Amino acid sequence: MSIPRFSVIIPAYNAAATLARALDSVLVQTWPAHEIIVVDDGSSDATAAAVAAYGDKVRYLYQHNAGVSAARNAGAQAASGDWLAFLDADDWYYPNRLKWHADWIARDSDLDFLTGDYEYRDLSGKLIGMSMAGKPSGQRMLLKAAGVREVVMQGSEFEAFVADHFGDTHTLSVPLTTFRALGGYPLGFKVCEDVHFLTRLVARSRRAGVICEPLAVYLIHPSSATRADPVRAQFENVRTLIALGEQVATLPAAVRRGYTTRLRQARLNLGYALSKTGNRTGAMRAVLPSLIEAPSFASMRNLLSILKG
C-alpha cells in the first residue's frame, strides 16, 4: 500500500490579507500535509510576515515577480513529497481535501491524477455554485457516480473534461514525478495556464480519480482583472490555447477533440466580448479561424451568432 505524502504549494502575491485563511485550511486537514510551501512572487506587502507567523509549520520561498506559473513550478522544484497539491492564497481547502485523495491513492496505485468538485463563493461567503454541476463534463461524472463519492474518469470521458474541465488547480493532485516530467505550468501566460498543463497531463493519463463532493472553495472577486477587462482576459485565453495547439497533433484523439471544442468556445467568448464593445469586425475575426481550421456545424453556428449580434 502506497502512503502518499502531499507537498502543498501556495503561490502568493501581495496576499497578506487572505493567506492565513488558506494556510489554516491546510493545517487542519484530516490527512496532514507532508509540507506546505509558500512561494512569494515578489510581494510588496506583508506576505512574508504572514508566513513567518507560522514558524516552521510553513516553508517560505521568495522569487522576483514572475507570475503564478513560475511560482507553482518553483514550489514543485523544492518539494520533497511524492504528490503535489496546489492552493491559491485567496482560496481554501475543506478539511478532507487531502484525505479523500490520499485514501484513494493508497487503495489504487494506478490512478494517474485526481481531481474533484469545488464551490464558488463570493466575498461575503455566499455560495454561488458548484463546479461539477455547472459543467457538462462534471454532470456526466455525477451521473456516472450515481451518488457515490468516488468515480473514475477514463478513455473517451477525457474529451469532455479537456473541453470544459470541472476541476480547478486547487482540487488537482498529481505525482511529483509526473509534474516534473511535463515541465510544470507554462510560462508567459496570464490566463488558461492551468488548462495548458491539464491538457498535457490528461494526454499521458489512463485513469483519473474524481471526488464528487466539494474539496475546496474558489473565491470570486467581482473586481478581478479578468472581470475588469474581459476582452483582454478572453484574448489571453485564446493566446494560451493557440500555443498549446502546437503540441496537439501528437496527443490522443479524445484530447485533440476536446481541445478543438475548447478553442472554438474560447474564440466565441472573445467574439462576444469584442462585440459588446462595438467591435463587430474584431468579433468576426476572432471566430472565423475556427470555421476555417475545423469546419463544423458548431463553428458555423458560432459565426452566425456573432453576425446576428
C-alpha positions in Angstrom: 0.0 0.0 0.0 1.4 3.4 -1.0 1.0 6.1 1.6 1.1 9.4 -0.3 3.0 12.4 1.1 1.5 15.7 -0.1 3.5 18.8 -0.7 1.0 21.7 -0.8 2.2 24.6 -3.0 0.7 28.1 -2.4 1.8 30.9 -4.8 1.3 34.3 -3.1 1.5 37.8 -4.5 0.5 40.6 -2.1 -1.6 38.1 -0.3 -1.2 39.2 3.3 -4.9 39.8 3.8 -6.0 36.2 2.8 -3.0 34.0 3.2 -3.8 33.0 6.8 -7.1 31.5 5.9 -5.5 29.4 3.1 -2.7 28.2 5.4 -5.1 27.4 8.3 -7.2 25.3 5.9 -4.2 23.2 5.1 -3.0 22.9 8.7 -6.4 21.5 9.8 -6.5 18.8 7.2 -7.6 15.4 8.4 -4.7 13.9 6.4 -1.8 16.1 7.4 0.3 17.6 4.6 3.9 16.4 4.3 4.9 20.0 3.9 3.4 23.4 3.0 5.4 25.6 0.7 4.5 29.3 0.1 6.2 30.9 -2.9 6.2 34.6 -2.5 6.1 36.0 -6.1 7.7 39.4 -5.3 5.1 40.8 -2.9 5.4 44.3 -1.7 3.0 43.9 1.3 3.3 41.9 4.5 3.1 38.4 2.9 6.4 37.4 4.3 5.4 38.4 7.8 2.1 36.5 7.4 4.1 33.3 6.6 6.6 34.0 9.4 3.9 33.9 12.0 3.5 30.1 11.3 7.2 29.4 12.1 8.5 26.0 10.9 5.0 24.8 10.0 5.3 26.5 6.7 8.3 26.7 4.3 8.8 30.2 2.7 10.4 30.8 -0.7 10.9 34.2 -2.3 11.2 35.0 -6.0 11.2 38.2 -8.0 7.8 38.7 -9.6 7.5 36.1 -12.4 3.9 35.1 -12.3 1.8 32.3 -10.8 3.1 29.5 -13.2 6.7 30.3 -12.2 5.7 30.3 -8.5 4.0 27.0 -8.7 6.9 25.5 -10.6 9.4 26.8 -8.1 7.4 25.2 -5.3 7.3 21.9 -7.1 11.0 22.1 -7.7 11.6 22.5 -4.0 9.0 19.9 -2.9 10.1 16.7 -1.1 6.7 14.9 -1.1 5.7 12.4 -3.7 2.4 14.1 -4.6 1.6 17.7 -5.3 -1.5 19.7 -4.3 -2.0 23.4 -5.1 -3.9 26.2 -3.4 -4.1 29.9 -4.4 -3.7 32.3 -1.5 -7.2 33.6 -1.6 -8.9 30.2 -1.7 -9.2 27.5 0.9 -9.5 23.7 1.4 -12.2 21.8 3.1 -10.9 19.5 5.9 -11.0 16.3 3.9 -9.4 17.7 0.7 -6.2 15.7 1.2 -7.7 12.7 3.0 -10.2 11.7 0.3 -7.4 11.7 -2.3 -4.9 10.1 -0.1 -7.1 7.2 0.9 -7.9 6.5 -2.7 -4.3 6.7 -3.8 -3.4 4.2 -1.0 -6.0 1.8 -2.4 -5.4 2.3 -6.1 -1.9 3.0 -7.3 -3.0 3.0 -10.9 -4.6 6.5 -10.7 -2.6 9.0 -12.8 -4.0 12.0 -11.1 -7.1 13.0 -9.0 -9.4 15.9 -9.0 -12.9 16.8 -7.6 -15.7 19.2 -7.1 -15.4 22.6 -5.5 -17.6 25.6 -4.6 -17.7 29.1 -6.0 -18.3 31.7 -3.2 -18.3 35.5 -3.2 -16.5 37.8 -0.9 -19.3 37.6 1.7 -19.1 33.8 1.7 -22.3 33.3 -0.2 -22.4 30.1 -2.3 -22.7 31.0 -6.0 -22.5 27.5 -7.5 -20.8 24.1 -7.7 -18.1 23.3 -10.3 -19.2 19.8 -11.4 -22.9 20.6 -11.6 -22.1 23.7 -13.7 -20.0 21.9 -16.4 -21.2 19.2 -18.9 -18.1 17.1 -18.1 -18.9 17.3 -14.4 -22.5 16.5 -14.9 -21.5 13.3 -16.8 -19.3 12.2 -13.9 -22.0 12.9 -11.3 -24.5 10.8 -13.4 -21.9 8.0 -13.7 -21.2 8.2 -9.9 -24.9 7.8 -9.1 -24.5 9.3 -5.6 -21.2 7.6 -4.8 -18.3 9.9 -3.7 -15.6 8.3 -6.0 -15.8 7.8 -9.7 -13.1 7.0 -12.2 -12.7 9.1 -15.4 -11.0 7.4 -18.3 -10.9 6.9 -22.1 -13.4 9.0 -24.1 -14.6 10.8 -21.0 -11.4 12.8 -21.1 -12.7 14.6 -24.2 -15.4 16.5 -22.3 -13.0 17.2 -19.4 -10.5 18.9 -21.7 -13.3 20.8 -23.5 -14.6 22.3 -20.3 -13.0 20.9 -17.2 -14.7 20.9 -13.8 -11.7 20.5 -11.5 -9.6 23.6 -10.8 -6.0 23.8 -9.8 -6.8 23.6 -6.1 -8.6 20.3 -6.4 -5.8 18.7 -8.5 -3.5 16.1 -7.0 -0.6 14.9 -9.3 2.5 12.9 -8.7 5.6 15.0 -8.3 7.5 12.9 -10.9 4.7 13.4 -13.5 4.6 17.2 -12.8 8.3 17.5 -13.4 8.2 15.2 -16.5 5.6 17.5 -18.0 7.7 20.6 -17.3 5.1 22.1 -15.0 2.9 25.1 -15.8 3.8 27.1 -19.0 5.5 30.4 -18.5 4.5 33.7 -20.2 0.7 33.2 -19.9 -1.6 35.1 -17.5 -4.8 33.2 -18.3 -5.6 29.5 -19.0 -2.2 28.2 -17.9 -4.0 25.6 -15.9 -5.7 24.3 -19.0 -2.4 24.1 -20.8 -0.9 21.9 -18.1 -4.1 19.9 -17.5 -4.4 19.0 -21.2 -0.9 17.7 -21.3 -1.5 15.8 -18.1 -4.7 14.2 -19.5 -2.8 13.2 -22.7 -0.5 10.9 -20.7 -3.1 9.5 -18.4 -5.4 6.4 -18.5 -7.4 6.8 -15.3 -8.2 9.8 -13.1 -9.9 9.7 -9.7 -12.8 12.2 -9.3 -14.3 13.1 -5.9 -17.9 14.1 -6.3 -18.1 16.3 -3.2 -16.6 19.8 -2.7 -12.9 19.7 -1.8 -12.3 23.5 -1.7 -13.6 26.9 -2.3 -12.8 29.2 -5.3 -13.3 32.8 -4.3 -15.0 35.1 -6.9 -13.7 38.6 -7.0 -16.1 41.0 -8.8 -13.3 43.5 -9.4 -10.7 41.0 -10.6 -8.6 41.8 -13.7 -10.5 39.1 -15.6 -13.8 40.8 -15.0 -12.5 44.4 -15.2 -11.1 43.8 -18.7 -13.0 40.8 -20.3 -11.6 41.5 -23.8 -8.0 41.2 -22.6 -8.8 38.1 -20.5 -10.5 36.4 -23.4 -7.7 37.4 -25.7 -5.1 35.9 -23.3 -7.3 32.7 -23.0 -7.2 32.2 -26.8 -3.5 33.0 -27.0 -2.7 30.3 -24.4 -4.8 27.7 -26.2 -3.2 28.5 -29.6 0.2 28.0 -28.0 -1.0 24.7 -26.6 -2.1 23.8 -30.1 1.5 23.4 -31.3 1.5 20.1 -29.3 -2.0 18.9 -30.0 -1.1 16.9 -33.2 0.8 14.3 -31.0 -2.0 13.9 -28.4 -4.6 11.2 -28.2 -7.7 11.6 -30.4 -10.1 12.3 -27.5 -7.8 15.0 -26.2 -7.5 16.6 -29.6 -11.3 16.7 -30.0 -11.7 18.2 -26.5 -9.0 20.8 -27.3 -10.7 21.8 -30.6 -14.0 22.3 -28.7 -12.4 24.4 -26.1 -10.5 26.6 -28.6 -13.7 27.1 -30.6 -15.6 28.2 -27.4 -12.7 30.4 -26.3 -12.8 32.2 -29.7 -16.6 32.6 -29.4 -16.2 34.1 -25.9 -13.6 36.6 -27.3 -16.0 37.4 -30.2 -18.8 38.1 -27.7 -16.5 40.3 -25.6 -15.4 42.3 -28.6 -19.0 42.6 -29.9 -20.1 44.1 -26.6 -17.6 46.9 -27.1 -19.0 47.6 -30.6 -16.0 46.0 -32.4 -18.0 43.7 -34.8 -15.1 43.4 -37.2 -12.8 42.2 -34.5 -15.5 39.8 -33.2 -15.8 38.2 -36.7 -12.0 37.9 -37.0 -11.9 36.2 -33.6 -14.5 33.5 -34.5 -13.7 32.9 -38.2 -10.4 30.8 -37.7 -12.4 28.0 -36.1 -14.6 27.6 -39.2 -11.5 27.7 -41.4 -9.4 25.2 -39.3 -12.2 22.8 -38.3 -15.3 23.3 -40.4 -18.4 22.1 -38.5 -22.0 23.0 -37.7 -20.9 24.3 -34.3 -18.3 26.6 -35.9 -20.9 27.9 -38.5 -23.4 28.4 -35.7 -20.9 30.4 -33.7 -20.1 32.6 -36.7 -23.8 33.3 -37.3 -24.4 34.2 -33.7 -21.7 36.9 -34.0 -23.3 38.1 -37.2 -26.6 38.4 -35.6 -25.1 40.3 -32.6 
